[in-house]
Amino acid sequence: MLDKIALALNIIGGLNWGLIGLFRFDLVAWLFGGSGSGLSRIVYSLVGLAALWCISLLFRDWDTEVHHEAAGA
């Protein structure tokens, strides 16, 4: 479940960076009252933490995880 939350946050962050790069429009800042607002900083921080979590996805043994999930079902 944590992997899916981290992935969703990274998608949000990626889309936001795409908007910044293409249109100079920061959607998170626009939604939450500027890039310095508390809510924007929380969203930016969560996206950053999610990115750190997703680094672990690169080093996982996916075959083992699939077998464990199938055995538990």
MOPAC internal coordinates of N, CA, C and O (Angstrom, degrees):
PM7 1SCF
backbone

  N    0.0000 0     0.00 0     0.00 0    0    0    0
  C    1.4575 1     0.00 0     0.00 0    1    0    0
  C    1.5404 1   110.89 1     0.00 0    2    1    0
  O    1.2310 1   121.18 1   139.64 1    3    2    1
  N    1.3387 1   115.35 1   -40.36 1    3    2    1
  C    1.4599 1   119.29 1   179.58 1    5    3    2
  C    1.5288 1   111.22 1   -63.21 1    6    5    3
  O    1.2310 1   120.58 1   145.42 1    7    6    5
  N    1.3248 1   116.50 1   -34.58 1    7    6    5
  C    1.4659 1   120.41 1   177.48 1    9    7    6
  C    1.5196 1   110.90 1   -61.96 1   10    9    7
  O    1.2310 1   120.18 1   138.83 1   11   10    9
  N    1.3197 1   117.27 1   -41.17 1   11   10    9
  C    1.4669 1   120.89 1  -178.71 1   13   11   10
  C    1.5294 1   111.32 1   -69.11 1   14   13   11
  O    1.2310 1   120.27 1   141.29 1   15   14   13
  N    1.3282 1   117.09 1   -38.71 1   15   14   13
  C    1.4682 1   120.69 1   177.10 1   17   15   14
  C    1.5206 1   109.53 1   -64.16 1   18   17   15
  O    1.2310 1   120.66 1   134.66 1   19   18   17
  N    1.3358 1   116.34 1   -45.34 1   19   18   17
  C    1.4644 1   120.41 1   179.30 1   21   19   18
  C    1.5224 1   110.83 1   -62.23 1   22   21   19
  O    1.2310 1   120.48 1   139.12 1   23   22   21
  N    1.3180 1   116.69 1   -40.88 1   23   22   21
  C    1.4644 1   120.22 1   178.48 1   25   23   22
  C    1.5291 1   110.63 1   -63.61 1   26   25   23
  O    1.2310 1   119.87 1   136.14 1   27   26   25
  N    1.3182 1   117.85 1   -43.86 1   27   26   25
  C    1.4679 1   121.43 1   179.38 1   29   27   26
  C    1.5304 1   110.66 1   -61.58 1   30   29   27
  O    1.2310 1   120.25 1   137.33 1   31   30   29
  N    1.3303 1   117.12 1   -42.67 1   31   30   29
  C    1.4618 1   120.28 1   178.72 1   33   31   30
  C    1.5286 1   111.14 1   -65.26 1   34   33   31
  O    1.2310 1   120.35 1   142.84 1   35   34   33
  N    1.3191 1   116.94 1   -37.16 1   35   34   33
  C    1.4611 1   119.75 1   178.14 1   37   35   34
  C    1.5196 1   111.37 1   -68.83 1   38   37   35
  O    1.2310 1   120.02 1   144.83 1   39   38   37
  N    1.3099 1   117.56 1   -35.17 1   39   38   37
  C    1.4650 1   120.47 1   175.43 1   41   39   38
  C    1.5200 1   109.89 1   -63.90 1   42   41   39
  O    1.2310 1   120.39 1   135.75 1   43   42   41
  N    1.3288 1   116.87 1   -44.25 1   43   42   41
  C    1.4710 1   121.02 1   177.18 1   45   43   42
  C    1.5257 1   109.90 1   -59.02 1   46   45   43
  O    1.2310 1   120.64 1   133.48 1   47   46   45
  N    1.3260 1   116.38 1   -46.52 1   47   46   45
  C    1.4544 1   120.10 1   179.46 1   49   47   46
  C    1.5182 1   112.46 1   -63.11 1   50   49   47
  O    1.2310 1   120.47 1   138.30 1   51   50   49
  N    1.3279 1   116.71 1   -41.70 1   51   50   49
  C    1.4536 1   120.42 1   179.22 1   53   51   50
  C    1.5180 1   112.29 1   -64.44 1   54   53   51
  O    1.2310 1   120.72 1   137.57 1   55   54   53
  N    1.3279 1   116.24 1   -42.43 1   55   54   53
  C    1.4635 1   119.45 1   177.69 1   57   55   54
  C    1.5233 1   110.78 1   -64.56 1   58   57   55
  O    1.2310 1   120.72 1   139.94 1   59   58   57
  N    1.3254 1   116.22 1   -40.06 1   59   58   57
  C    1.4615 1   119.78 1   178.91 1   61   59   58
  C    1.5309 1   110.72 1   -63.08 1   62   61   59
  O    1.2310 1   120.26 1   135.71 1   63   62   61
  N    1.3411 1   117.10 1   -44.29 1   63   62   61
  C    1.4632 1   119.78 1   178.14 1   65   63   62
  C    1.5263 1   110.93 1   -65.15 1   66   65   63
  O    1.2310 1   119.98 1   144.88 1   67   66   65
  N    1.3180 1   117.64 1   -35.12 1   67   66   65
  C    1.4612 1   120.27 1   175.78 1   69   67   66
  C    1.5186 1   111.70 1   -62.05 1   70   69   67
  O    1.2310 1   120.98 1   137.03 1   71   70   69
  N    1.3290 1   115.73 1   -42.97 1   71   70   69
  C    1.4675 1   119.64 1   177.72 1   73   71   70
  C    1.5222 1   111.60 1   -64.93 1   74   73   71
  O    1.2310 1   120.85 1   141.24 1   75   74   73
  N    1.3351 1   115.98 1   -38.76 1   75   74   73
  C    1.4665 1   119.29 1   177.98 1   77   75   74
  C    1.5269 1   109.99 1   -64.36 1   78   77   75
  O    1.2310 1   120.68 1   134.33 1   79   78   77
  N    1.3305 1   116.31 1   -45.67 1   79   78   77
  C    1.4633 1   120.07 1  -177.99 1   81   79   78
  C    1.5121 1   113.77 1   -66.65 1   82   81   79
  O    1.2310 1   120.49 1   140.34 1   83   82   81
  N    1.3201 1   116.68 1   -39.66 1   83   82   81
  C    1.4628 1   119.92 1  -176.08 1   85   83   82
  C    1.5246 1   113.68 1   -85.36 1   86   85   83
  O    1.2310 1   120.95 1   140.99 1   87   86   85
  N    1.3338 1   115.78 1   -39.01 1   87   86   85
  C    1.4687 1   119.15 1  -170.86 1   89   87   86
  C    1.5237 1   114.69 1  -124.98 1   90   89   87
  O    1.2310 1   120.50 1  -177.63 1   91   90   89
  N    1.3400 1   116.64 1     2.37 1   91   90   89
  C    1.4689 1   120.99 1  -175.46 1   93   91   90
  C    1.5234 1   110.92 1    54.71 1   94   93   91
  O    1.2310 1   120.99 1  -140.57 1   95   94   93
  N    1.3174 1   115.71 1    39.43 1   95   94   93
  C    1.4703 1   121.98 1  -179.50 1   97   95   94
  C    1.5221 1   109.31 1  -122.00 1   98   97   95
  O    1.2310 1   120.68 1   -63.91 1   99   98   97
  N    1.3196 1   116.31 1   116.09 1   99   98   97
  C    1.4666 1   122.50 1   179.60 1  101   99   98
  C    1.5293 1   107.95 1   -95.33 1  102  101   99
  O    1.2310 1   120.65 1   -79.60 1  103  102  101
  N    1.3183 1   116.37 1   100.40 1  103  102  101
  C    1.4623 1   121.73 1  -176.43 1  105  103  102
  C    1.5260 1   111.87 1   -63.05 1  106  105  103
  O    1.2310 1   120.13 1   138.57 1  107  106  105
  N    1.3264 1   117.36 1   -41.43 1  107  106  105
  C    1.4677 1   120.48 1  -179.87 1  109  107  106
  C    1.5234 1   109.95 1   -61.44 1  110  109  107
  O    1.2310 1   120.25 1   133.00 1  111  110  109
  N    1.3213 1   117.14 1   -47.00 1  111  110  109
  C    1.4648 1   120.83 1   178.84 1  113  111  110
  C    1.5248 1   110.87 1   -62.20 1  114  113  111
  O    1.2310 1   120.86 1   139.67 1  115  114  113
  N    1.3147 1   115.95 1   -40.33 1  115  114  113
  C    1.4616 1   120.03 1  -179.62 1  117  115  114
  C    1.5251 1   111.21 1   -64.37 1  118  117  115
  O    1.2310 1   120.68 1   137.76 1  119  118  117
  N    1.3312 1   116.31 1   -42.24 1  119  118  117
  C    1.4620 1   120.35 1  -178.28 1  121  119  118
  C    1.5249 1   112.86 1   -70.39 1  122  121  119
  O    1.2310 1   120.41 1   146.01 1  123  122  121
  N    1.3327 1   116.83 1   -33.99 1  123  122  121
  C    1.4574 1   119.63 1  -170.28 1  125  123  122
  C    1.5191 1   114.10 1  -114.86 1  126  125  123
  O    1.2310 1   119.33 1  -160.52 1  127  126  125
  N    1.3239 1   118.89 1    19.48 1  127  126  125
  C    1.4530 1   120.78 1   170.00 1  129  127  126
  C    1.5129 1   116.54 1    88.60 1  130  129  127
  O    1.2310 1   119.54 1  -146.45 1  131  130  129
  N    1.3074 1   118.48 1    33.55 1  131  130  129
  C    1.4544 1   121.93 1   177.12 1  133  131  130
  C    1.5153 1   111.95 1   104.26 1  134  133  131
  O    1.2310 1   121.06 1   -22.95 1  135  134  133
  N    1.3320 1   115.58 1   157.05 1  135  134  133
  C    1.4592 1   119.62 1  -175.49 1  137  135  134
  C    1.5158 1   112.58 1   -70.72 1  138  137  135
  O    1.2310 1   119.89 1   161.73 1  139  138  137
  N    1.3206 1   117.82 1   -18.27 1  139  138  137
  C    1.4611 1   120.86 1   179.22 1  141  139  138
  C    1.5109 1   114.32 1   -94.14 1  142  141  139
  O    1.2310 1   119.87 1   176.37 1  143  142  141
  N    1.3195 1   117.85 1    -3.63 1  143  142  141
  C    1.4628 1   119.51 1  -178.60 1  145  143  142
  C    1.5263 1   110.48 1   -69.50 1  146  145  143
  O    1.2310 1   121.14 1   -23.51 1  147  146  145
  N    1.2993 1   115.42 1   156.49 1  147  146  145
  C    1.4612 1   120.65 1  -178.51 1  149  147  146
  C    1.5139 1   113.18 1   -60.04 1  150  149  147
  O    1.2310 1   120.21 1   137.25 1  151  150  149
  N    1.3264 1   117.20 1   -42.75 1  151  150  149
  C    1.4639 1   120.21 1  -179.28 1  153  151  150
  C    1.5288 1   111.57 1   -66.48 1  154  153  151
  O    1.2310 1   120.34 1   139.67 1  155  154  153
  N    1.3209 1   116.96 1   -40.33 1  155  154  153
  C    1.4652 1   119.49 1   177.85 1  157  155  154
  C    1.5204 1   110.40 1   -63.09 1  158  157  155
  O    1.2310 1   120.62 1   137.38 1  159  158  157
  N    1.3088 1   116.43 1   -42.62 1  159  158  157
  C    1.4682 1   119.93 1  -179.62 1  161  159  158
  C    1.5206 1   111.02 1   -64.65 1  162  161  159
  O    1.2310 1   120.29 1   145.40 1  163  162  161
  N    1.3288 1   117.05 1   -34.60 1  163  162  161
  C    1.4740 1   120.32 1   176.47 1  165  163  162
  C    1.5237 1   110.01 1   -65.05 1  166  165  163
  O    1.2310 1   120.30 1   134.07 1  167  166  165
  N    1.3359 1   117.03 1   -45.93 1  167  166  165
  C    1.4670 1   120.82 1   179.37 1  169  167  166
  C    1.5203 1   110.07 1   -62.09 1  170  169  167
  O    1.2310 1   120.18 1   133.89 1  171  170  169
  N    1.3370 1   117.26 1   -46.11 1  171  170  169
  C    1.4710 1   120.09 1   179.08 1  173  171  170
  C    1.5289 1   110.52 1   -59.94 1  174  173  171
  O    1.2310 1   120.48 1   138.90 1  175  174  173
  N    1.3285 1   116.70 1   -41.10 1  175  174  173
  C    1.4668 1   120.71 1   179.94 1  177  175  174
  C    1.5169 1   111.84 1   -66.05 1  178  177  175
  O    1.2310 1   120.38 1   138.28 1  179  178  177
  N    1.3302 1   116.88 1   -41.72 1  179  178  177
  C    1.4671 1   120.50 1   178.43 1  181  179  178
  C    1.5235 1   111.37 1   -64.22 1  182  181  179
  O    1.2310 1   120.58 1   140.80 1  183  182  181
  N    1.3259 1   116.49 1   -39.20 1  183  182  181
  C    1.4685 1   119.92 1   177.37 1  185  183  182
  C    1.5253 1   109.86 1   -64.18 1  186  185  183
  O    1.2310 1   120.21 1   138.63 1  187  186  185
  N    1.3170 1   117.20 1   -41.37 1  187  186  185
  C    1.4611 1   120.67 1   178.04 1  189  187  186
  C    1.5157 1   112.57 1   -64.29 1  190  189  187
  O    1.2310 1   120.22 1   136.80 1  191  190  189
  N    1.3237 1   117.19 1   -43.20 1  191  190  189
  C    1.4650 1   120.72 1   177.45 1  193  191  190
  C    1.5207 1   110.98 1   -64.73 1  194  193  191
  O    1.2310 1   120.87 1   141.40 1  195  194  193
  N    1.3300 1   115.94 1   -38.60 1  195  194  193
  C    1.4637 1   119.93 1   177.94 1  197  195  194
  C    1.5299 1   110.56 1   -63.77 1  198  197  195
  O    1.2310 1   120.41 1   142.20 1  199  198  197
  N    1.3241 1   116.83 1   -37.80 1  199  198  197
  C    1.4588 1   120.17 1   177.96 1  201  199  198
  C    1.5260 1   110.56 1   -63.88 1  202  201  199
  O    1.2310 1   120.46 1   138.48 1  203  202  201
  N    1.3252 1   116.72 1   -41.52 1  203  202  201
  C    1.4665 1   119.88 1   176.45 1  205  203  202
  C    1.5221 1   110.81 1   -61.29 1  206  205  203
  O    1.2310 1   120.48 1   137.77 1  207  206  205
  N    1.3228 1   116.68 1   -42.23 1  207  206  205
  C    1.4676 1   120.85 1   178.53 1  209  207  206
  C    1.5318 1   110.49 1   -61.87 1  210  209  207
  O    1.2310 1   120.79 1   138.72 1  211  210  209
  N    1.3261 1   116.09 1   -41.28 1  211  210  209
  C    1.4662 1   119.90 1  -177.42 1  213  211  210
  C    1.5208 1   112.86 1   -67.68 1  214  213  211
  O    1.2310 1   119.90 1   160.07 1  215  214  213
  N    1.3169 1   117.79 1   -19.93 1  215  214  213
  C    1.4647 1   119.64 1   174.38 1  217  215  214
  C    1.5226 1   109.39 1   -59.22 1  218  217  215
  O    1.2310 1   120.50 1   144.68 1  219  218  217
  N    1.3483 1   116.66 1   -35.32 1  219  218  217
  C    1.4677 1   120.20 1  -179.62 1  221  219  218
  C    1.5285 1   111.63 1   -64.76 1  222  221  219
  O    1.2310 1   119.90 1   155.94 1  223  222  221
  N    1.3162 1   117.79 1   -24.06 1  223  222  221
  C    1.4596 1   121.01 1   179.20 1  225  223  222
  C    1.5265 1   111.40 1   -63.79 1  226  225  223
  O    1.2310 1   120.66 1   151.75 1  227  226  225
  N    1.3195 1   116.35 1   -28.25 1  227  226  225
  C    1.4643 1   120.41 1  -179.41 1  229  227  226
  C    1.5185 1   112.58 1   -69.01 1  230  229  227
  O    1.2310 1   120.27 1   157.31 1  231  230  229
  N    1.3329 1   117.09 1   -22.69 1  231  230  229
  C    1.4581 1   121.11 1  -172.51 1  233  231  230
  C    1.5278 1   113.33 1  -111.91 1  234  233  231
  O    1.2310 1   120.20 1  -168.62 1  235  234  233
  N    1.3059 1   117.23 1    11.38 1  235  234  233
  C    1.4655 1   120.60 1  -178.83 1  237  235  234
  C    1.5153 1   111.28 1   -85.28 1  238  237  235
  O    1.2310 1   121.43 1   -28.61 1  239  238  237
  N    1.3253 1   114.86 1   151.39 1  239  238  237
  C    1.4610 1   122.26 1   174.70 1  241  239  238
  C    1.5212 1   106.95 1   -92.42 1  242  241  239
  O    1.2310 1   120.31 1   -84.25 1  243  242  241
  N    1.3275 1   117.02 1    95.75 1  243  242  241
  C    1.4614 1   121.65 1  -172.78 1  245  243  242
  C    1.5213 1   112.62 1   -66.96 1  246  245  243
  O    1.2310 1   119.50 1   146.05 1  247  246  245
  N    1.3240 1   118.57 1   -33.95 1  247  246  245
  C    1.4766 1   120.88 1   179.85 1  249  247  246
  C    1.5185 1   110.64 1   -61.61 1  250  249  247
  O    1.2310 1   120.05 1   138.28 1  251  250  249
  N    1.3221 1   117.51 1   -41.72 1  251  250  249
  C    1.4613 1   121.92 1   179.89 1  253  251  250
  C    1.5254 1   110.42 1   -65.46 1  254  253  251
  O    1.2310 1   119.97 1   136.91 1  255  254  253
  N    1.3356 1   117.67 1   -43.09 1  255  254  253
  C    1.4552 1   120.36 1  -179.83 1  257  255  254
  C    1.5196 1   111.88 1   -63.38 1  258  257  255
  O    1.2310 1   120.05 1   139.83 1  259  258  257
  N    1.3183 1   117.51 1   -40.17 1  259  258  257
  C    1.4676 1   120.87 1  -179.62 1  261  259  258
  C    1.5216 1   109.60 1   -64.15 1  262  261  259
  O    1.2310 1   119.58 1   138.38 1  263  262  261
  N    1.3322 1   118.40 1   -41.62 1  263  262  261
  C    1.4537 1   121.12 1  -179.97 1  265  263  262
  C    1.5212 1   111.14 1   -66.69 1  266  265  263
  O    1.2310 1   119.38 1   142.13 1  267  266  265
  N    1.3285 1   118.79 1   -37.87 1  267  266  265
  C    1.4556 1   121.51 1   178.85 1  269  267  266
  C    1.5309 1   110.72 1   -66.81 1  270  269  267
  O    1.2310 1   120.26 1   138.37 1  271  270  269
  N    1.3282 1   117.10 1   -41.63 1  271  270  269
  C    1.4654 1   120.44 1   179.36 1  273  271  270
  C    1.5152 1   110.77 1   -65.72 1  274  273  271
  O    1.2310 1   119.85 1   139.05 1  275  274  273
  N    1.3175 1   117.89 1   -40.95 1  275  274  273
  C    1.4596 1   121.32 1  -179.65 1  277  275  274
  C    1.5184 1   110.63 1   -66.50 1  278  277  275
  O    1.2310 1   119.96 1   142.41 1  279  278  277
  N    1.3115 1   117.69 1   -37.59 1  279  278  277
  C    1.4611 1   121.06 1  -179.15 1  281  279  278
  C    1.5149 1   110.74 1   -69.74 1  282  281  279
  O    1.2310 1   120.08 1   147.62 1  283  282  281
  N    1.3263 1   117.45 1   -32.38 1  283  282  281
  C    1.4611 1   121.13 1  -178.77 1  285  283  282
  C    1.5116 1   113.83 1   -80.37 1  286  285  283
  O    1.2310 1   119.71 1   165.41 1  287  286  285
  N    1.3228 1   118.16 1   -14.59 1  287  286  285
  C    1.4563 1   121.68 1  -175.30 1  289  287  286
  C    1.5049 1   113.22 1   -80.39 1  290  289  287
  O    1.2310 1   120.10 1   180.00 1  291  290  289

